[in-house]
């Protein structure tokens, strides 16, 4: 018997998908997009759902997210940028990981590469990261 997985040993690059909790509902579309690009997504909202319904301290979830950044080959940022996403970008930069940006609205077709000039931030974002992001 020959299972299809027996021929699929090539390692695909792993991408951490960073996005705001406000786009939680798009988590499956984001994963589909990454897979269609021939990368493997690590999406924290697929692993931990919505902060595990707050049944675990959020800092534990954040530490898990940061650990995912460590093991990923690249970081892809989707949609509007939150404070948490900024911290993930900073960590990725510190680890010398590639960071790419994509638009995100309410469907798969809305996901497109995004230039630095078109980045959007949540209203309550305390720190804008123009200087950090320009170096990427």
Secondary structure, DSSP 8 states (H G I E B T S, - for coil): ---GGGG------EEEEEE-GGGGGGHHHHHHHHHHTT-EEEEHHHHSTTGGGGTS-HHHHHHHHHHHHHH-SEEEEESSB-HHHHHHHHHHHHTT-EEEEE--SSSGGG--B--GGG--B-TT-S---HHHHHT-
